[in-house]
Amino acid sequence: METSSYFTLSEQLQIAIKTLQKGNIEKYSDVALHLCKKLCRLYINELKDLMGHSSYNLDYSDQKLFHDLHSIDDSSEYIATLEIFAEFANELEKIDENSISENNQILEKYGTEWLKKSIGDMSLISDYIETLRKKA
């Protein structure tokens, strides 16, 4: 089996986020939000690819993706994972990257505990993507 000596972009983002979690996430919450936003977009694009749609296909919206993903499995754990991820990704999409550190309305609204929990939940969608990959 061939081993790889490089990390994918999503792996790099995951490592950076985990590193922030070990330190003081409150101090760098803006950085964590920015990294999570990028990772969510990568995950969504990967899910679109797994569903047979190009991530550049503007006619296939994120909402349509989540609707289609609901039809794959009706288990409560699966549905809960999708709903958690969809809500987190939707909130992150609202962030203006140019003013993320100046006026962070998401953190003002939800707080850093929400961010910490949501980062933990990101591993659920990562595991879910691996499961979908194996089925494909």
C-alpha positions as CSV (number, residue, x, y, z in Angstrom):
1,M,0.0,0.0,0.0
2,E,1.3,3.4,-0.9
3,T,1.6,6.0,1.8
4,S,1.2,9.7,1.2
5,S,3.5,12.3,2.7
6,Y,1.1,15.3,2.2
7,F,-2.1,16.4,3.7
8,T,-5.2,17.3,1.8
9,L,-6.6,20.8,2.3
10,S,-9.4,19.5,4.5
11,E,-6.9,17.5,6.6
12,Q,-4.8,20.7,7.0
13,L,-7.9,22.6,8.1
14,Q,-8.8,19.9,10.6
15,I,-5.3,19.9,12.1
16,A,-5.4,23.7,12.4
17,I,-8.8,23.6,14.1
18,K,-7.8,20.9,16.5
19,T,-4.6,22.8,17.4
20,L,-6.8,25.9,18.2
21,Q,-9.0,23.7,20.3
22,K,-6.0,22.6,22.4
23,G,-5.1,26.3,23.0
24,N,-7.3,29.2,23.8
25,I,-10.1,29.0,21.3
26,E,-11.7,32.1,22.9
27,K,-8.6,34.2,21.9
28,Y,-8.6,32.9,18.3
29,S,-12.3,32.4,17.8
30,D,-12.3,34.5,14.6
31,V,-9.6,32.3,13.1
32,A,-11.5,29.1,14.1
33,L,-14.7,30.4,12.5
34,H,-12.8,31.3,9.3
35,L,-11.2,27.8,9.2
36,C,-14.6,26.1,9.9
37,K,-16.2,28.1,7.1
38,K,-13.6,26.9,4.6
39,L,-13.8,23.3,5.9
40,C,-17.7,23.4,5.6
41,R,-17.4,24.5,2.0
42,L,-15.0,21.7,1.2
43,Y,-17.3,19.2,2.9
44,I,-20.3,20.5,1.0
45,N,-18.4,20.4,-2.3
46,E,-17.2,16.8,-1.6
47,L,-20.8,15.8,-0.7
48,K,-22.0,17.3,-4.0
49,D,-19.3,15.3,-5.9
50,L,-20.4,12.1,-4.1
51,M,-24.0,12.8,-5.1
52,G,-22.9,13.1,-8.8
53,H,-23.0,16.8,-9.1
54,S,-20.2,19.2,-9.8
55,S,-19.5,21.7,-7.0
56,Y,-19.5,24.3,-9.7
57,N,-23.1,23.5,-10.7
58,L,-25.0,26.5,-9.4
59,D,-28.3,24.9,-10.2
60,Y,-27.6,22.3,-7.5
61,S,-27.9,24.3,-4.3
62,D,-26.8,23.4,-0.8
63,Q,-30.4,23.1,0.2
64,K,-31.1,20.6,-2.6
65,L,-28.0,18.7,-1.6
66,F,-29.2,18.3,2.0
67,H,-32.7,17.3,0.7
68,D,-31.2,14.6,-1.5
69,L,-28.9,13.4,1.3
70,H,-32.0,12.9,3.6
71,S,-33.3,10.4,1.1
72,I,-30.2,8.1,1.5
73,D,-30.8,7.0,5.0
74,D,-33.7,7.6,7.4
75,S,-31.9,6.7,10.6
76,S,-32.3,9.3,13.4
77,E,-28.5,9.6,13.9
78,Y,-27.9,10.2,10.2
79,I,-30.7,12.8,10.0
80,A,-29.4,14.6,13.2
81,T,-25.9,14.7,11.8
82,L,-27.1,16.3,8.6
83,E,-29.2,18.8,10.4
84,I,-26.4,19.8,12.7
85,F,-24.0,20.2,9.8
86,A,-26.5,22.1,7.6
87,E,-27.3,24.5,10.4
88,F,-23.6,25.2,11.2
89,A,-22.7,25.5,7.5
90,N,-25.6,27.9,7.0
91,E,-24.5,30.1,9.9
92,L,-21.0,30.2,8.7
93,E,-22.1,31.2,5.2
94,K,-23.5,34.4,6.7
95,I,-20.0,35.5,7.9
96,D,-18.4,38.3,5.9
97,E,-14.8,37.1,5.7
98,N,-13.5,40.7,5.3
99,S,-14.9,41.7,8.7
100,I,-14.7,38.4,10.6
101,S,-12.5,39.7,13.3
102,E,-14.0,43.2,13.6
103,N,-17.6,42.5,14.1
104,N,-18.4,38.9,14.8
105,Q,-22.2,38.7,15.1
106,I,-22.2,34.9,15.0
107,L,-20.2,34.7,18.2
108,E,-22.1,37.5,19.8
109,K,-25.3,35.6,19.0
110,Y,-24.2,32.1,20.0
111,G,-21.0,32.4,22.1
112,T,-17.8,30.4,22.1
113,E,-19.4,27.3,23.7
114,W,-21.5,26.9,20.6
115,L,-18.4,27.2,18.5
116,K,-16.6,24.5,20.6
117,K,-19.6,22.1,20.3
118,S,-20.0,22.8,16.6
119,I,-16.3,22.1,15.9
120,G,-16.8,18.8,17.7
121,D,-19.8,18.0,15.6
122,M,-17.7,18.6,12.4
123,S,-16.1,15.2,13.0
124,L,-19.5,13.6,12.6
125,I,-19.9,14.9,9.0
126,S,-16.3,13.9,8.3
127,D,-17.1,10.3,9.4
128,Y,-20.3,10.5,7.4
129,I,-18.4,11.5,4.2
130,E,-16.1,8.5,4.7
131,T,-19.2,6.2,5.0
132,L,-20.7,7.7,1.8
133,R,-17.4,7.2,0.0
134,K,-17.3,3.5,0.9
135,K,-20.9,3.1,-0.4
136,A,-20.1,4.8,-3.7
